[in-house]
């Protein structure tokens, strides 16, 4: 597989890390300090990131379907889990992004249960990255 340009999809990766930071900056204080205002902000951010993840998943799926019609062999595993469609450095970024998000959600779940929805964002963003920049094998001819 030819690696995409080193800066391919950098904005998607940066957005994902930024979302993790915002999630942490809202969920952790809400879990530690509590309070109506902090809880409301944490819930709002969690729901916003979850609904954004839903949109990103749909976008990635739609672009994946379009790429399939143009001859690429796109499957769920190589679209959302980056199996064979992304270089190791990109896979590593999304894995760590997901693990950090999951750790924040797990650490704050008792005080801020809506946070369990947020770890859907990194796999969705990985799908967006793959749909836009991933390299897929050609679709087999039958």
N, C-alpha and C positions, 0 to 999 in steps of 0.2 A: 504494500500500500504506500503510495506517495503521501508523505505528510503534508497537511495543509500549511499555509504560511504560519509562522510562529505567532503572529498577532490575530489569526483568524478566530473570531468569536470572543475576543478579549472583553468586549462590552458585556456579553452574556455572562461570562465568568465573574467579572467585576460586579455586575448587578447582583448575582447570587451571593457573593461575599458581603456586599452591602446590605442585602436583605437579612442575612444571618446576624450582622451587627445590629441592625435596627430591631430585630426580633429579640436579641439578647438584652439590648438597652431598655426594652419595654417590659419583657417578661420577667427578668431577674429582679428588678426593683419592685415590681408588683408582687412577686412571690415573697420577697424578704420583708418589705415594708407594709404591703397591703394598702388598703384605702380605696375609696370609691373611684377617685380620679385615676390613680395608677392602674387599677383593675380595668377601668373602662378603656384606657389607652391601650393596655396590653391586649385586651379582647379585640378592640378595633383593628390593631395591627395584625393580630393573628388571623382574623377573618379576611382582612384585605389581602394578606399574603396567600391564604388558601384559595380565595377566589381568583387571584392572579395566577396561581398554579393551575387551576382548572382551565383558564384561558390559554395558558402556555401549552398545556397538554393537548388541547384541541388544535391549536395552531401547529404544533409539531406533528401531530397525527395527520392533519390535512396536507402539510408539506410532504410528509413521508408518502402519503398516497399519491400525490402528484409526481414525486420522484419515481415511484413504482411504475406509473403509467409511461414514464419517459425511458424505462429500461433498467432502472436500478432495482436490485433485489433487497428491498427494505423489509425488515422484520422487527418485531417488538424488541428482541434482544439487542440488535445492533442500533436501534433507534434510541431507546430509553436507557439501556444499560451499556451502550457504547462498545459492544463486543465486536471487535474487528472494524469499527467505523471511525475510531478516533485514536490518536497517538496516546501513548502511556501518560505523558505529562498532562493531557487534558482529562483523561480518566481519573488520574490522581487528584486533580483539583476538585472534580465533582464528588469524588468519594469523600474527601476531607470536608467539603462543604456540607454534604449530607450528614456526616458523623457529628460535626459541630452543631448543626441544627437539631439533630436527634438528641444530643446531650443536653442542649438547652431545654428542649421540650420535656425530656425525662426529668430533669432537675426541678422544673417548675410546674409539673402537671397537677400536683395536689392543689396549689394555690391558683393556677391559671390553666384550667383544663382545655381551653380552646387552642392552646399551643400545640397540642398533638396533631393538629391539622397542618401545621406549617412544614413539617418534613416532606410534604408532597412537592414543594417547590424545587429543590435541587434535582430530582429525577426529571421533572418537567423541563427545567432549563437545560439539562443534559440532552433531552430529546430535541429541544429547539436548536442546540448547538449542532447535534448530529444532522438534523433535517437541513440546516443551512450550510454546514461546513464538512459534514462527515463524508467518508468515501465508502461506497457500497459496491459489492461485486455486481456484475451484470446479471440481469434476470435470465434464468434458464429458458431456452426455447423448447417448446413441446411439440 
